[in-house]
Amino acid sequence: MRTFHRSVRVLALGLALAACGDDDGTPGADAGADASADAAVPTDAAASDAGADASTAPLAGELQLVEAASPWSAGGQLLGVLSAGGFPVWQEETAREGDCRLLEQIPHFCEQYCEGVCVAENVCEPWPTYASAGALTVTGAKSGISLTPGDYGFMGANVYYWSSDVANLFDDGDPITATFAGAAVPGFSVSASGVAPLIVTSLVNDELALPNGQDVGVAWEAGAADARVRLTLNANSSGGHGSPYEAIIECDTADTGSVTIPRALVEAFPETYRWDVCAGKDCPLSTAVRYRRGSTDIAGGRFELRVGSSVSFWIIHALP
């Protein structure tokens, strides 16, 4: 049994499940935050241009609806925010090769107290705040989804969140439409199609091995030509609970059935195991998500809806 203990100061960061900023996927990449172990995305999320949207408009918000399978359970999940850049991401891109990139949490110092995150020398970025677009109704799913924005963990107010024990939310190709009634942000609608369930064939016992000394291929059962798959590999948190993850490998690619993670990114990734006990830090699961997306223009840029099927798993990786 691996036990991970470290005495740290808890950092309460207002972060999202998935680091998917101005990009074209889920959470895909997990921003490193208050993400539950079976969260879909996520995590998961970052400002990836991999297979990016043709639109050059900045991201003004995002919403993701997924059928999420973890080693313990399966269910439906929805998460969304309206804010410049969408879900917040604190890691910095340090390497990119092919369809994959490495994001790392790089510490910076601020002489004055920072009510947020010190993102560069003496540069403090405040915790993000989100706007309300009023009540949200999602149609086209197998069951109706209606909610109003509220407080959600470390993320704060005006977060759209919903979950269900029922994972079968839609079939492949089902038209899903999210309609916001309007509030501080005027009302609007955005649509995307459902996807087929994702089956990752490279997993063994809910684990993905990342051996050093070689490129690493990850395989799944290929889907439709217009769908994409985002792989988000999460390291442990950089500090206490809720702090950004030390590193993320994010690969966003066409749904052809495989992606190759370059050796250089693998060997730069922190040590990661199937922790049986995780104390003082967060030891998150990683995710693979098949998704389709749609977008619409709102004040400040574009709003993106991603509809997907997510699988969560552990990463097994030793240092070189």
C-alpha positions in Angstrom: 0.0 0.0 0.0 1.4 3.4 -0.9 0.7 6.1 1.6 1.4 9.8 0.8 1.9 12.2 3.7 3.3 15.7 3.7 2.9 18.5 6.2 1.6 21.5 4.1 -0.4 24.6 4.5 -3.8 24.3 2.9 -4.4 26.6 0.1 -8.0 27.3 -0.7 -8.0 28.0 -4.4 -11.0 28.9 -6.4 -10.5 26.4 -9.2 -12.6 24.4 -11.6 -12.9 20.7 -12.2 -11.3 20.7 -15.6 -8.8 23.0 -17.1 -10.4 23.6 -20.4 -10.1 27.2 -21.2 -10.0 28.6 -24.7 -9.9 25.1 -26.2 -11.9 22.5 -28.0 -12.4 19.8 -25.6 -13.9 18.9 -22.3 -11.8 18.8 -19.0 -10.7 18.1 -19.9 -7.6 19.0 -18.3 -8.1 19.3 -14.7 -7.1 22.7 -13.5 -6.1 21.2 -10.2 -8.7 22.1 -7.7 -11.6 21.0 -5.6 -12.3 18.1 -8.0 -14.0 15.0 -6.7 -12.4 11.7 -7.4 -15.0 10.7 -9.9 -15.4 14.1 -11.6 -15.8 14.1 -15.3 -13.7 16.7 -16.3 -12.0 18.0 -16.1 -10.5 18.7 -14.7 -10.4 19.5 -16.5 -9.1 21.6 -18.2 -6.3 25.1 -19.9 -6.1 27.3 -23.0 -5.3 24.6 -25.5 -5.3 25.2 -29.3 -5.1 21.5 -30.1 -7.7 21.0 -32.8 -9.0 24.4 -31.9 -12.2 26.0 -32.8 -12.0 28.0 -36.0 -13.5 31.0 -34.1 -10.9 33.5 -33.0 -13.3 35.0 -30.4 -12.1 34.8 -26.8 -13.8 32.3 -24.6 -16.4 34.0 -22.4 -17.8 30.9 -20.7 -18.2 27.2 -21.0 -20.5 24.3 -20.0 -19.9 20.6 -20.1 -22.4 17.8 -19.7 -20.9 14.3 -19.5 -21.8 10.7 -18.8 -19.0 10.0 -16.3 -17.6 6.6 -15.3 -15.1 6.2 -12.4 -13.6 3.1 -10.8 -16.4 3.3 -8.2 -19.5 4.7 -9.9 -21.2 6.1 -12.9 -23.4 9.1 -13.3 -24.3 12.3 -15.1 -22.5 15.6 -14.4 -22.8 19.2 -15.6 -20.5 22.1 -14.8 -20.5 25.6 -16.3 -19.3 29.2 -15.7 -19.6 32.5 -17.5 -16.3 34.3 -17.2 -13.5 35.6 -19.4 -11.4 32.5 -20.2 -13.9 30.0 -18.9 -12.7 27.6 -16.2 -9.6 29.0 -14.5 -6.2 27.4 -15.1 -3.1 28.2 -13.0 -0.6 25.9 -14.7 1.7 27.2 -17.4 2.4 25.3 -20.7 6.1 24.3 -20.7 6.2 21.9 -23.6 4.1 20.9 -26.6 4.6 18.1 -29.2 2.0 16.7 -31.6 -1.4 16.6 -30.1 -0.1 16.7 -26.5 1.3 19.4 -24.2 2.7 19.6 -20.7 1.3 22.1 -18.1 3.3 22.7 -14.9 2.6 24.7 -11.8 5.4 27.2 -11.5 5.7 29.0 -8.2 6.1 32.8 -8.2 6.6 35.3 -5.4 4.5 38.3 -4.6 5.9 40.7 -1.9 2.4 41.9 -1.0 -0.3 39.6 0.2 -2.1 38.1 -2.8 -5.8 37.5 -2.5 -5.7 35.0 -5.3 -2.7 33.4 -7.1 0.7 34.9 -7.7 1.0 34.1 -11.4 4.3 36.0 -12.0 6.9 37.9 -10.0 4.8 40.4 -8.0 1.8 39.8 -10.2 -1.3 38.7 -8.3 -4.3 37.3 -10.2 -7.5 37.5 -8.0 -9.8 34.6 -7.6 -12.1 34.4 -10.6 -15.7 35.6 -10.3 -18.6 34.4 -12.5 -21.6 36.1 -13.9 -25.2 34.7 -13.9 -27.1 34.1 -17.1 -30.2 33.1 -15.0 -31.9 29.7 -14.9 -30.5 26.9 -17.1 -32.6 24.3 -18.9 -31.1 21.5 -20.9 -33.3 19.7 -23.4 -32.7 16.7 -25.6 -31.3 14.5 -22.8 -33.2 11.4 -21.7 -34.4 13.3 -18.6 -35.0 17.0 -18.1 -32.3 19.1 -16.5 -33.1 22.5 -14.9 -31.1 24.5 -12.4 -30.1 27.9 -11.2 -26.5 29.0 -10.6 -25.2 28.8 -7.0 -22.2 28.3 -4.8 -20.0 25.4 -5.7 -17.1 24.4 -3.4 -13.9 26.5 -3.8 -15.2 28.0 -7.1 -17.6 30.4 -5.4 -20.9 31.9 -6.6 -22.8 31.7 -9.9 -21.5 28.2 -10.8 -23.8 25.9 -12.8 -23.6 22.4 -11.3 -25.8 19.4 -11.5 -25.2 15.6 -11.0 -27.2 12.4 -11.2 -26.8 8.8 -10.3 -28.1 8.0 -13.8 -25.2 7.9 -16.4 -27.3 7.3 -19.5 -28.1 10.9 -20.4 -28.1 10.7 -24.2 -27.4 8.5 -27.3 -24.9 9.1 -30.0 -26.1 12.0 -32.1 -28.9 13.2 -29.8 -29.3 17.0 -30.2 -28.6 18.6 -26.8 -29.5 22.3 -26.2 -28.7 24.4 -23.2 -30.9 27.5 -22.8 -30.1 30.3 -20.3 -33.0 32.5 -19.3 -30.9 35.6 -18.8 -29.8 37.7 -15.9 -26.6 39.8 -15.7 -25.7 38.1 -19.0 -28.6 38.2 -21.5 -30.3 34.9 -22.3 -29.0 32.6 -25.1 -29.0 29.0 -26.3 -26.2 26.7 -27.5 -26.4 23.1 -28.9 -24.1 20.1 -29.4 -24.7 16.4 -30.1 -24.4 13.4 -27.8 -21.6 10.9 -28.2 -21.2 7.2 -28.0 -19.8 5.8 -24.7 -16.0 5.9 -24.6 -14.1 2.6 -24.0 -10.4 3.0 -23.3 -8.6 -0.2 -24.1 -5.3 0.8 -22.7 -6.5 0.6 -19.1 -5.7 -2.3 -16.9 -7.5 -2.5 -13.5 -8.5 1.2 -13.9 -4.9 2.1 -14.3 -2.8 3.7 -17.2 0.9 2.9 -17.1 3.3 5.6 -18.2 6.7 3.9 -18.6 9.8 6.0 -19.2 12.3 5.6 -22.0 9.7 5.6 -24.8 6.7 7.3 -26.3 3.5 6.0 -24.8 0.4 5.1 -26.8 -3.1 5.3 -25.4 -5.8 3.5 -27.2 -9.6 3.4 -27.2 -12.4 2.2 -29.5 -12.6 4.7 -32.2 -15.8 6.8 -32.7 -17.3 9.2 -35.2 -15.2 11.4 -37.5 -16.7 14.6 -36.0 -15.9 13.7 -32.4 -12.7 14.3 -30.5 -11.1 12.7 -27.4 -9.2 14.6 -24.7 -6.8 12.8 -22.4 -6.0 14.6 -19.2 -3.3 13.1 -16.9 -3.2 14.8 -13.5 -0.3 14.8 -11.0 -0.9 15.4 -7.3 -1.7 18.9 -6.0 1.3 21.3 -5.6 0.4 22.2 -2.0 -2.5 21.5 0.3 -6.0 20.4 -0.6 -7.5 22.6 -3.4 -4.1 23.8 -4.7 -3.2 23.5 -8.4 -1.9 20.2 -9.6 1.9 20.0 -10.0 1.5 19.1 -13.7 -0.9 18.0 -16.3 -0.4 16.2 -19.6 -3.2 17.1 -22.0 -3.7 15.5 -25.4 -6.6 16.5 -27.6 -7.0 14.6 -30.8 -9.4 13.3 -33.4 -11.5 10.3 -32.3 -9.4 7.8 -34.4 -8.7 5.3 -31.6 -5.3 6.3 -30.3 -2.9 9.1 -29.4 0.8 9.0 -28.7 2.3 10.8 -25.6 5.8 11.9 -26.5 8.6 10.5 -24.3 9.8 14.0 -23.3 6.5 14.8 -21.8 6.2 11.5 -20.0 9.6 11.8 -18.4 8.9 15.4 -17.2 5.7 14.2 -15.4 5.9 13.9 -11.6 5.8 10.6 -9.8 2.2 9.3 -9.7 0.7 6.2 -8.3 -2.5 4.6 -7.2 -2.4 6.1 -3.8 -4.3 4.1 -1.2 -4.0 6.9 1.3 -3.6 10.5 0.3 -3.1 12.9 3.2 -2.3 16.6 3.1 -2.5 16.8 -0.7 -5.0 16.0 -3.5 -4.3 12.8 -5.5 -6.8 13.1 -8.3 -7.9 10.6 -10.9 -7.1 11.3 -14.6 -9.7 11.3 -17.4 -10.3 10.5 -21.0 -13.3 12.2 -22.6 -15.0 11.7 -26.0 -16.9 14.9 -26.9 -18.7 17.0 -29.4 -19.1 20.7 -29.0 -21.1 23.7 -30.1 -20.6 27.4 -29.5 -22.4 30.7 -29.8 -21.4 34.3 -29.4 -22.3 36.2 -26.3 -21.1 39.4 -24.7 -17.3 39.2 -24.4 -16.7 36.3 -26.8 -18.0 32.8 -27.4 -19.7 30.4 -25.1 -19.0 26.7 -25.6 -21.1 23.6 -24.8 -19.3 20.3 -24.7 -21.3 17.0 -24.5 -19.2 14.0 -23.7 -18.5 10.5 -22.3 -15.8 10.4 -19.6 -13.7 7.6 -18.1 -11.6 8.2 -14.9 -8.5 6.2 -13.9 -5.2 6.2 -12.0 -1.8 7.0 -13.5 1.2 4.7 -12.7 4.4 6.6 -13.3 7.8 6.5 -11.7 10.5 9.2 -12.0 13.1 8.4 -14.7 
